[in-house]
């Protein structure tokens, strides 16, 4: 068990809290970390939280198997969603604003939200999440309780409404509309907490939830003033408004539970990084939270990541990276984006991929190009399942490979019946070659979906695949609902030149 506190050597004193391997005492150690972090804030010491999800299992294996709600099952079934960061930062070439921006800078003269949603749909997305307000507090809809919104801009004579356009475009193209509404609002408060802000946010959330029809997700996070703990937010009341006004919408998107000492809605959880790294094993069951219940809850992960280095559009990042690029600020290569898909959807999570519109109000042509390539790969890869039937006996599941598998599939897909809770903790897979069963791969969690990329010839002459569930939570029966085999579409070689330049 490791809990590390480190004082920065820079001129600005910063207390870093690094959370390591806690084992069975994880919950207690997390509470200590949060307490000391709050103590640091109380003494005027700025502090930051660093959580590297790829370095340790987070959370650990649950003791029970909580059940998902209908809204959670429908949310995870979307698999791939698109994020749209657009606002004052787009015009200031920043990632974070200050709250005192001039609304007249906002001039998306060529705004076309249908082009955004077409980009999302062509990439393979099924849900779109619009940043209706970022931390600077500028609203993309005419929020009646502030002067920091599109209504204060000369764009469209103060009658513009990006949210209304966005929702209409989603309905037109059959994509589920959803929102991110930052809890933080630098226009209303910054380093000095304003107790009246909770009512301001309640009124705002109520307005958004009653004037634009049905939506399916409220993506929150814990961003706040640098010296103010996120616990000042009335998360319970905010969630209740969501339940009352948008009963089919999930609420969440934070690290959740004790990892940060608060929980911004229990329905979904943040993966712990913004680089697109999934978890293995990946459990959708989480320990209780400070803000909501003490019971273990079902809360699947969202892997949020941008197509480029920044969340907002920056001219210097408007180019496509080389396929073999290691550290590139531009639009990700298709190999990189495909990896994101397997790291998220392929590891029991939802991919939330950001496409930042430019100051004209359009998704960049480079993002459009890569979205089309990603969608083409996904369609070609997953359109043909080579498994013809599956038989089950206790914890053993045997899939028969269609005789048409002459091209040798190289992606193994396993799905679990998560409506009864996530149960599988360990499994093994084998292939039947002739009359001999040979080991294929071993794995841990399955969850909603597990995708495993195999070698090009790993399934050569294979007639059957056998999945054996070796261990489950509480020794419950393992429930594999589907085994599939797919053939990857060709990808460009990683030493190919840049597809375009800025």
C-alpha positions in Angstrom: 0.0 0.0 0.0 1.5 3.3 -1.1 0.4 6.8 -0.5 2.8 9.4 -1.7 2.8 13.2 -1.0 5.4 15.3 -2.8 6.1 19.0 -2.4 6.9 20.7 -5.7 10.3 22.4 -6.0 8.9 25.1 -8.2 8.2 28.7 -7.0 4.5 28.0 -6.7 4.1 25.5 -3.9 2.0 22.6 -5.1 1.1 19.5 -3.1 0.9 16.5 -5.4 -1.2 13.6 -4.3 -0.3 10.4 -6.1 -2.5 7.4 -5.5 -0.7 4.1 -5.8 -1.6 0.5 -5.1 -3.8 0.3 -2.1 -5.0 -3.3 -2.1 -7.9 -4.0 0.3 -7.3 -0.8 2.2 -7.9 1.3 -0.9 -11.0 3.0 0.4 -9.4 4.1 3.7 -6.3 5.4 1.9 -8.4 7.3 -0.5 -10.2 9.0 2.3 -6.9 10.0 3.9 -5.7 11.4 0.6 -8.9 13.5 0.2 -8.7 14.7 3.8 -5.1 15.8 3.5 -5.8 17.4 0.1 -8.7 19.4 1.7 -6.4 20.3 4.6 -3.9 21.7 2.1 -6.6 23.8 0.4 -7.7 25.0 3.8 -4.2 26.3 4.6 -4.0 28.1 1.2 -1.7 25.5 -0.5 -2.7 24.9 -4.1 -2.8 21.2 -4.8 -3.3 19.0 -7.8 -4.5 15.4 -8.1 -2.8 13.0 -10.4 -4.4 9.7 -11.2 -2.7 7.5 -13.7 -5.3 4.8 -14.5 -2.9 2.8 -16.7 -0.5 2.2 -13.8 -2.8 0.4 -11.4 -6.1 -1.4 -11.3 -8.8 1.2 -10.6 -11.1 0.2 -9.1 -10.3 -3.2 -7.8 -12.3 -6.4 -8.2 -15.7 -5.9 -6.6 -17.2 -8.1 -4.0 -20.7 -8.0 -5.4 -22.4 -7.6 -8.8 -24.6 -4.5 -8.8 -27.2 -4.3 -11.6 -27.3 -1.6 -14.3 -30.3 0.5 -15.0 -32.1 0.6 -18.3 -30.6 4.0 -19.1 -27.1 2.7 -18.4 -27.6 -0.3 -20.7 -28.8 1.9 -23.5 -25.9 4.3 -22.9 -23.2 1.7 -23.1 -24.8 0.1 -26.2 -24.0 3.3 -28.1 -20.3 2.2 -27.8 -18.9 5.2 -29.7 -19.9 8.8 -29.0 -18.6 12.2 -30.3 -17.7 15.2 -28.2 -17.9 18.8 -29.6 -15.9 21.5 -27.7 -16.9 24.8 -29.1 -17.0 28.3 -27.5 -15.0 31.3 -26.6 -11.8 29.3 -26.4 -12.2 28.5 -30.1 -11.8 32.2 -30.8 -9.1 32.9 -28.2 -6.9 29.9 -29.2 -7.1 28.7 -25.6 -8.0 25.5 -23.7 -9.3 27.4 -20.6 -10.8 30.8 -20.7 -11.2 33.4 -17.9 -14.9 34.3 -17.8 -14.4 37.9 -18.9 -14.4 37.3 -22.6 -16.2 39.7 -25.0 -19.2 37.7 -26.3 -18.9 39.6 -29.6 -15.8 37.5 -30.4 -18.2 34.6 -30.9 -18.9 34.7 -34.7 -19.4 31.3 -36.3 -20.6 32.8 -39.6 -20.6 29.4 -41.3 -22.1 27.4 -38.5 -23.4 24.0 -39.7 -24.1 21.6 -36.9 -25.5 19.1 -39.4 -21.9 18.9 -40.8 -20.7 18.1 -37.2 -23.2 15.3 -36.8 -22.5 13.9 -40.3 -18.9 13.7 -39.3 -19.8 11.8 -36.1 -22.1 9.4 -37.9 -19.6 8.7 -40.7 -17.0 7.9 -38.0 -19.4 5.4 -36.5 -20.7 7.4 -33.6 -24.2 6.9 -32.2 -24.4 9.7 -29.7 -23.1 13.3 -29.7 -22.2 15.4 -26.6 -22.1 19.2 -27.0 -20.2 21.3 -24.6 -23.1 23.7 -23.9 -20.9 25.6 -21.4 -17.2 25.3 -20.6 -15.4 26.5 -17.5 -15.4 30.2 -18.7 -19.1 30.3 -18.3 -20.0 31.2 -21.9 -23.3 29.5 -22.9 -24.0 28.3 -26.4 -27.7 28.8 -25.8 -29.6 32.0 -24.7 -29.5 31.2 -21.0 -31.7 33.8 -19.4 -29.8 34.2 -16.1 -26.5 35.6 -17.5 -25.1 38.1 -19.9 -22.3 35.7 -20.9 -24.0 33.8 -23.7 -24.8 33.8 -27.4 -27.6 36.2 -26.7 -25.0 38.9 -25.9 -23.2 38.4 -29.2 -24.0 40.2 -32.4 -23.9 36.9 -34.2 -27.3 36.3 -35.8 -28.4 39.6 -34.1 -28.3 38.0 -30.7 -30.8 35.3 -31.8 -28.4 32.5 -32.3 -28.7 29.2 -30.5 -26.1 26.6 -31.1 -27.8 24.1 -28.8 -31.1 24.3 -30.8 -29.2 23.8 -34.1 -27.3 20.9 -32.6 -30.4 19.1 -31.3 -32.2 19.6 -34.6 -29.2 18.1 -36.5 -29.1 15.1 -34.2 -32.7 14.4 -34.8 -32.3 14.8 -38.5 -29.5 12.2 -38.7 -30.7 9.8 -36.0 -28.0 10.5 -33.4 -28.7 10.8 -29.7 -28.2 14.4 -28.4 -26.4 14.9 -25.1 -24.6 17.6 -23.2 -21.7 18.6 -21.2 -22.5 21.5 -18.8 -19.4 22.4 -16.8 -20.0 22.8 -13.1 -17.4 25.5 -13.0 -18.3 29.0 -14.2 -15.5 31.6 -14.1 -18.0 34.3 -15.0 -20.0 33.6 -11.9 -17.1 32.8 -9.5 -13.4 31.8 -9.6 -11.2 31.5 -6.6 -13.9 32.9 -4.3 -16.9 30.6 -3.8 -20.3 32.1 -4.4 -22.9 30.2 -2.3 -25.7 31.4 -4.7 -24.0 29.6 -7.6 -25.8 26.3 -6.8 -29.2 27.9 -7.5 -27.8 29.5 -10.6 -26.7 26.1 -11.9 -30.0 24.5 -10.9 -31.9 27.2 -12.9 -29.5 26.7 -15.8 -29.9 22.9 -15.8 -33.6 23.2 -15.5 -33.7 25.5 -18.5 -31.6 23.3 -20.6 -33.6 20.2 -19.6 -37.0 21.7 -20.4 -36.5 23.8 -23.6 -34.6 21.5 -26.0 -36.5 18.1 -25.8 -35.1 14.8 -24.8 -31.4 14.2 -24.3 -29.6 11.1 -23.1 -26.5 12.1 -21.1 -25.3 14.9 -18.8 -21.6 14.7 -18.8 -20.2 16.5 -15.7 -16.7 16.8 -14.3 -15.2 18.0 -11.1 -13.5 21.2 -12.4 -13.7 24.1 -9.9 -11.9 27.1 -8.7 -8.3 26.3 -7.9 -8.7 26.6 -4.2 -12.2 25.4 -3.9 -13.1 21.7 -3.4 -15.8 20.3 -5.7 -17.8 19.2 -2.7 -19.4 22.6 -2.6 -21.6 21.6 -5.6 -25.0 20.3 -4.8 -24.5 17.1 -6.8 -27.5 15.3 -5.3 -29.9 18.1 -6.2 -28.5 18.4 -9.7 -28.9 14.7 -10.3 -32.5 14.8 -9.0 -33.3 17.5 -11.5 -31.9 15.3 -14.2 -34.0 12.3 -13.0 -37.1 14.4 -12.8 -36.8 16.3 -16.2 -34.7 13.8 -18.2 -35.4 10.3 -16.8 -33.7 8.5 -19.7 -30.5 10.5 -19.3 -27.4 9.2 -17.5 -25.6 11.6 -15.2 -21.9 11.3 -14.4 -18.5 11.4 -16.2 -16.2 12.1 -13.2 -13.6 9.8 -11.6 -16.4 9.0 -9.2 -16.5 7.5 -5.8 -13.4 7.7 -3.5 -10.8 8.3 -6.2 -11.4 12.0 -5.9 -13.6 12.0 -2.7 -16.7 13.0 -4.5 -19.0 11.8 -7.2 -20.7 14.0 -9.9 -23.5 11.5 -10.7 -23.3 7.8 -10.2 -24.4 6.6 -13.7 -21.0 6.8 -15.6 -17.4 7.1 -14.5 -14.3 8.8 -16.0 -11.5 6.4 -17.0 -8.8 8.5 -15.2 -6.9 9.9 -18.2 -7.4 11.9 -21.4 -5.0 10.0 -23.6 -7.4 7.2 -24.5 -6.0 4.5 -22.3 -8.5 1.9 -21.2 -8.3 -0.5 -18.2 -7.5 -4.2 -18.1 -9.2 -5.5 -16.1 -12.0 -3.1 -16.4 -14.8 -3.4 -13.8 -18.0 -1.4 -14.1 -18.8 -2.0 -10.4 -17.4 0.7 -8.1 -17.2 1.2 -4.4 -19.5 3.7 -2.7 -19.1 7.5 -2.9 -19.0 10.4 -0.5 -21.8 12.2 -2.4 -24.2 9.4 -3.0 -24.5 5.8 -1.8 -22.1 3.7 0.3 -23.1 0.6 -1.6 -21.2 -0.7 -4.6 -22.7 0.7 -7.7 -22.7 -0.1 -11.4 -21.1 2.7 -13.2 -19.4 2.0 -16.6 -16.4 3.9 -17.8 -16.2 6.6 -20.5 -12.9 7.1 -22.3 -12.8 10.7 -23.3 -10.1 11.7 -25.7 -9.6 14.3 -28.5 -8.7 13.8 -32.1 -5.9 16.2 -31.6 -3.8 17.4 -28.7 -6.3 20.1 -27.5 -10.0 19.8 -26.7 -10.7 23.1 -28.6 -9.6 24.0 -32.1 -6.2 25.4 -32.5 -4.8 26.4 -36.0 -1.4 25.1 -35.2 -2.9 21.6 -34.7 -4.9 21.6 -37.9 -2.9 18.9 -39.8 -2.9 15.1 -39.9 -0.2 13.3 -38.1 2.0 10.7 -39.7 1.0 7.1 -39.2 4.2 6.4 -37.2 4.1 9.7 -35.2 5.0 9.2 -31.5 4.2 12.7 -30.2 2.1 14.7 -32.6 -0.2 17.6 -31.8 -2.2 17.4 -35.0 -5.2 15.2 -35.9 -4.5 11.6 -35.0 -3.5 9.0 -37.6 -6.0 6.3 -38.5 -3.9 3.7 -36.8 -4.0 5.8 -33.6 -7.8 6.2 -33.8 -8.3 2.5 -34.3 -6.2 1.8 -31.2 -8.5 4.2 -29.3 -11.5 2.1 -30.3 -9.9 -1.2 -29.1 -8.7 0.5 -25.9 -12.2 1.7 -25.0 -15.0 -0.2 -26.7 -12.8 -3.2 -26.7 -12.2 -3.0 -23.0 -15.7 -2.6 -21.6 -16.0 1.2 -21.9 -17.6 3.8 -24.1 -15.4 5.9 -26.5 -16.1 9.7 -26.4 -14.0 11.1 -29.2 -13.8 14.9 -29.5 -14.1 16.7 -32.8 -13.5 20.5 -32.2 -15.2 22.8 -34.6 -13.2 25.7 -36.0 -14.1 29.5 -35.7 -16.2 29.3 -38.8 -18.4 26.8 -37.0 -17.3 23.8 -39.0 -15.4 20.6 -38.2 -12.0 20.8 -40.0 -11.6 19.0 -43.3 -8.7 17.1 -41.7 -11.0 15.8 -38.9 -13.7 15.0 -41.6 -11.1 13.0 -43.6 -10.0 10.9 -40.6 -13.6 10.4 -39.4 -14.5 8.9 -42.8 -11.5 6.6 -42.7 -12.3 5.5 -39.1 -15.9 4.8 -40.1 -14.8 2.9 -43.1 -12.5 0.7 -41.1 -15.2 -0.1 -38.5 -17.8 -0.9 -41.1 -15.5 -3.2 -43.1 -14.2 -4.9 -40.0 -17.4 -5.5 -38.1 -19.9 -6.0 -40.8 -19.2 -9.8 -41.2 -19.3 -12.2 -38.2 -17.7 -15.6 -39.0 -19.4 -17.3 -36.1 -22.4 -19.3 -37.3 -23.7 -20.5 -33.9 -22.8 -20.8 -30.2 -23.5 -23.5 -27.6 -23.2 -23.2 -23.9 -22.8 -25.7 -21.0 -22.3 -24.3 -17.6 -19.2 -22.0 -17.8 -18.1 -23.3 -21.2 -19.1 -21.6 -24.4 -18.3 -23.1 -27.9 -18.6 -21.0 -31.1 -18.6 -22.7 -34.5 -16.7 -20.8 -37.2 -18.5 -20.4 -40.5 -16.9 -22.3 -43.4 -16.6 -19.0 -45.3 -13.8 -18.0 -42.9 -11.3 -18.7 -45.6 -9.7 -15.3 -45.0 -9.0 -16.1 -41.4 -10.6 -13.7 -38.9 -8.2 -11.9 -36.6 -10.5 -10.2 -34.1 -12.2 -12.1 -31.3 -15.2 -10.5 -29.6 -16.7 -11.7 -26.4 -19.8 -10.2 -24.7 -21.3 -10.8 -21.3 -24.9 -10.5 -20.0 -24.3 -7.3 -18.0 -28.0 -6.8 -17.4 -27.4 -9.4 -14.6 -24.3 -7.6 -13.5 -20.7 -7.9 -14.5 -19.5 -11.3 -13.2 -16.6 -12.7 -15.2 -13.2 -12.2 -13.5 -11.1 -14.6 -15.6 -11.5 -16.6 -18.7 -9.4 -18.6 -21.2 -10.0 -19.1 -24.9 -9.0 -22.1 -27.1 -9.2 -22.9 -30.8 -10.0 -26.2 -32.4 -7.6 -27.2 -35.2 -8.4 -30.6 -36.6 -9.2 -32.6 -33.5 -7.0 -30.7 -31.2 -7.9 -27.9 -28.8 -5.0 -25.3 -28.7 -4.7 -22.3 -26.3 -5.5 -19.0 -27.9 -5.5 -16.2 -25.3 -6.3 -15.7 -21.6 -8.1 -12.8 -20.2 -9.7 -11.2 -17.2 -12.8 -9.1 -17.4 -15.3 -9.2 -20.3 -18.2 -6.9 -19.4 -20.3 -5.3 -22.2 -17.7 -6.2 -24.8 -14.1 -7.5 -25.1 -12.3 -7.2 -28.4 -9.0 -9.0 -28.8 -6.8 -8.5 -31.8 -5.1 -11.7 -32.9 -2.3 -12.6 -35.3 -3.1 -12.8 -39.0 -2.8 -16.7 -38.9 -4.0 -17.4 -35.4 -7.3 -18.7 -36.6 -6.1 -20.4 -39.8 -8.0 -23.7 -40.3 -9.9 -23.2 -37.0 -13.4 -24.7 -36.9 -14.4 -23.8 -33.4 -13.5 -21.5 -30.5 -14.1 -22.4 -26.9 -14.4 -19.8 -24.1 -14.1 -21.2 -20.5 -15.0 -18.9 -17.7 -12.5 -19.8 -15.0 -13.6 -17.4 -12.2 -16.6 -15.2 -11.4 -17.7 -12.8 -8.7 -19.4 -14.7 -5.8 -19.0 -17.9 -8.0 -22.0 -16.9 -10.0 -22.5 -18.6 -13.4 -20.6 -16.9 -16.1 -22.9 -15.6 -18.8 -21.4 -15.1 -22.2 -24.1 -14.0 -24.6 -22.1 -13.8 -27.8 -18.8 -14.9 -29.3 -17.9 -13.3 -32.6 -14.9 -13.4 -35.0 -14.2 -10.6 -37.4 -11.5 -9.8 -40.0 -9.7 -6.5 -39.7 -9.9 -4.1 -42.6 -6.4 -3.1 -43.9 -4.7 -0.2 -42.2 -2.1 2.1 -43.8 1.5 1.1 -42.9 2.9 3.0 -40.0 5.8 4.4 -42.0 3.5 6.1 -44.6 4.1 9.9 -45.1 1.8 12.6 -43.8 -1.6 12.6 -45.5 -1.6 16.4 -45.4 0.2 19.4 -43.8 -1.1 22.5 -42.1 
